[in-house]
Amino acid sequence: MEIDWDNLILPCVIKDHNAKTAIVVRHGRKYVFLVAMKSGKLTLTKQTFKQYERNNYMILDADVKEVVARYLAHSGGLTETARKELEAIK
């Protein structure tokens, strides 16, 4: 399914085919910027639109602020960049 980037409401919560979640915080002309849940320190990563679509992400109907709070409390910690992006949402 192709994403309509011009009409996508950001931030949003997504999941991949393995049910791993991420928060899309913004996108530019070439990249999607997201913070993905994983073990260890959470980081802000960027993916091209093709990489994003290849991962078959699905947009979830989730309370973004609630998910952001869980990410900020992640036991593995966050990089400063990821923390700043997420704190700008709450």
Number of C-alpha atoms within 10 A of each C-alpha: 7 6 13 8 13 7 7 12 11 14 17 20 24 20 18 15 10 9 10 12 20 22 24 23 20 16 19 11 8 10 16 19 18 24 24 20 17 14 10 11 13 22 19 20 14 18 14 15 16 11 12 16 14 10 12 15 20 16 17 14 9 11 10 18 16 10 18 23 14 12 23 18 11 16 12 13 16 20 12 12 14 21 18 13 18 24 13 9 13 12
